[in-house]
Amino acid sequence: SGFVPPDMMQQPYTGQIYQPTQTYTPTSAQSYYGSNFEDEPPLLEELGINFDHIWQKTLTVLHPLKVADGSIMNETDLAGPMVFCLTFGATLLLAGKIQFGYVYGISAIGCLGMFCLLNLMSMTGVSFGCVASVLGYCLLPMILLSTFAIVFSLQGMMGIILTAAVIGWCSFSASKIFISALAMEGQQLLVAYPCALLYGVFALISVF
């Protein structure tokens, strides 16, 4: 016979538990990540591999008189240079020269030297990846020289002339791309000289 408040007597028990209103509306995974998977970029583009840009850079190197597109050349693309370095080492291997360590070692030292030099010469500055990308793409004529050395000897007068022409081709292409990407008008010969020294070392490996 305990005391019961009058409020509880006026509200009879209905047998239902209080249900709170749902204020959170869960979003589906499809609406969170996008309407469909077709909007996502391709995997190669996410990895930084653009075959169109690789082809344009290769054509720029193969055609020394072609005007370089500075916006494309200023990208850090290392897929093409890695392939060209492996191809250069493979052609040397076919000629009986196992020089993969020298190729990568000289490439690293040359890229570091050009990186320091270009940052001193240019007003805007340049990244190390951009320098490595340009020097790697301009190694393509040297691959043609090492491929020629598989069949013919380059230690004669014709070999010396061909080697000098390839060194000039590589250095001219590299300096053209650098002055276009870094807006260094009137300094192509100053940039071409250290490039010629670097590609001259690769030429010595191919000849001897």
N, C-alpha and C positions, 0 to 999 in steps of 0.2 A: 504494500500500500504506500509506495513512494509518491513523491510530489511530481506531477507531470505539468510542464508549462502549457498554458492555453494555446500558444502558437502551434505547437506540435499536434495538438488535438484538432486544429482547423485544417491541416495539410495532411490528408490521408496518404499512405504509401501506395504508389501506383505500380511498384515492381520494376521500374526502369532506373538504370543508372545514368547519371548526368553525362551527356556526350558533348565535348567541346567542339566548337565550329572549326573546320579545317581552313586555316589561313595560309598554309604553304601549299603551293601547287607545284609538284615536281615537274621539272622539264625533262623531256626525253633526250636520249643521247643523240638522236638525229638532229633535233633543233639546237643542241648545244654545240655540236661539232660542225654544223652546217646542214644545208638542205640535202646534199648528196656528196658522195666521194669524188664526183667529177670536178668539183671546185678546187680540190687539192692539187698543188703543183706536182709535176713528175718527180720521181725519185732522183734521177740524174741531175735535175735542176736544183734540188735541195742539197745535193752533194757538191754543187758548184761545177758540174760538167755540162758545158753547153757546146754541142757539136757544131752549131752554126758559127759561133765565135771562134772555135778551134780552126774551122775551115777558112774563115776570113783571115785569121792571123797567119795561117800557113800560106795562103795566096799572097799576102803582103810580103812575106819573106821570099817566096819564090819569084815575085815580081818586084825587083828593087826600085823601079821607077814609079810604082803605084803609091798613091798618097795614103798614109796610114791614118786610120781612125783613132784619134786619141782616147775617145770614151771607151772603146773596146780594148785597146792596148793597155789601158791603165788598170785593167782588172787583174786580180790575183788568180791566175789559172795555172795550175801545176800539173794538170793531167797530160797535156800535150808535151811539155818539156820532159816529164818522166818517161814517156814513150820514146821520145827522140834520144834521150840518153841511153836507154836500154837498147835501142836500135843501133846506135853508134858503137856501143860496147859489143853487140852481137856481130856487126860487120868486122870489127877488129878481131874478134874471136875466129871468124871464118878465115881471116888472113893469117892465123896462127899467133895472135897476140892477145894474151889474157890481161887486159888492162882495165877491168871494171873499177878497181880501187882507185887508179889514177884518174879515171874519168870523173868519178864522183868527188874525189878529193880536190882536183883542180877546179871543178865546177863550184864547189862550196867556197873555196878561197877566192875565186874570181868574182863570184856574186857578192861576197862580203866586201871586196875591194871596190867594185863598181858601186855598191850601195853607199859606202862612205864618200866616194868621189862625187857621185851625183847629188848627194845631200849637201855637199859643199858648193857645188856649182849652180844648182837650181834654187829658185826663190820659194817654190812651193814644197819641195821635199818629195821623197818617194819612199815607198815601203819596200821591205826586203823581198816580199813575195812578188811584187811587180818586177823588180830587177831580175829575179830568178826566172820568172815567166818569159820575159823578153829574151834574155840570153839563151834560154832553153829552146825557144822557137827558132832563133837564128842559128842554132846548131844544125839545122836541116841541110844546108849545102855541104857541111863537113861530112855528113852521112853519105852524100853522093861521092865525095872524094874517097872516103874509106871503102865504099863499095867498088869504086874503080881500082883501088889498090889491091883488091882480092885477085884480080885477073892480071893486071899490068903493074910493073914496077914504077915507082914515082921518084927514083933516085937518079934520073937523067935530066937533061935540059927541059924536055917537054913536061916531065913531072914537076920540076921546079916552077915552070910557068903556070901550070894548072893549079898547083898548090897556092901560089901567090894570088891567082885570080879568085880562088875559093875563099881565101882569107879576106880579100877585099870585099867580096860579096857578103860574107857574114858580118863583117864590121860595118859596112855601109848600111845594111838592113837594120842592124841593132841601133846604130846611131840615129837613123831616120825615125825609128819608132820612139826612141827616148826623147828626141827633141819635139816630136809631135805630142807625146803624152805629157811632157813637163813644160811645154811652151818655152823651149830654149832656142829661140831663133838666132841664127848666126853662130852657133856653137857646135855644129855637126862634126867638124874636123877635130875639135878638142875631145869630143866624146868618142869618135871613131878610133882615135889612137890607142887608148887603153883596151878597147874592144879588140883591135887587131892584135895586140899583145896576147890577150887571152886565147883567141882563136888560133894564133900562131903556135901556142903550146899544143893544142889539139891536133894541128896539122903535123907537128913534129912526131907525135905519137902515130899518126897515120902513115907517115913516110918511112920512119925508121922503126 
